[in-house]
Amino acid sequence: MTASFATGSSDPTVQPVPASVVAQVDAADTTLHNPKRAVISLGANLGNRLETLQGAIDALEDTPGVRIKAVSPVYETEPWGVEPGSQPSYFNAVVVLKTTLPPSSLLERAHAVEEAFHRVRDERWGARTLDVDIVAYADVIDDDPHLTLPHPRAHERAFVLAPWHDMEPEAQLPGHGAVAALLDAVTREGVTARKDLELHLPE
């Protein structure tokens, strides 16, 4: 808020904003400066998968300090690490967002969104209603076991790279290089674009 708002207006019906309020607004607004770019992957293979992915996008958008900027096409993916046919296939997508949250807080929000859709963490590679992963956060490279950035397996997963590349052909994965080149180096077997399905930016 600029000082001109605090000194009144030429319209006599408009009351000037007290300087103390101006100071409070300016202090709060500092949290909105310099938002960071983050890439989030979404996956679901239980329940109404498309509805769940859209619900996750809307929930992320409802997070203070988060704004969804782009949503990828939907891909259908055979589950990893399990016997073929033992689980339903996944719907996967990637979103790009701007956020003022630090990575740890964004991770907490991602877990909260998963829990809202009844994610259960019983077993590795288990079926799940929703998976929300931070793929990349700005240019951060960090091997913290609580939150490794970028995601330690994103560079080898076509179900992350393909939708991301569709959305941002020139994208770069920090520490690994161009998404296009990474996608060329992995197999797309079992990863299929679902051109009949669509996710939307939150209104």
Secondary structure, DSSP 8 states (H G I E B T S, - for coil): --HHHHT--SSTTS----HHHHHHHHHHHGGGSS-EEEEEEEEE-SSSHHHHHHHHHHHHHTSTTEEEEEE---EEE--SSS-TTSS--EEEEEEEEEESS-HHHHHHHHHHHHHHTT---SSTT---S-EEEEEEETT--B--TTS-BS-TTGGG-HHHHHHHHHH-TT-EETTTEEHHHHHHTS--TTEEE-TT-------
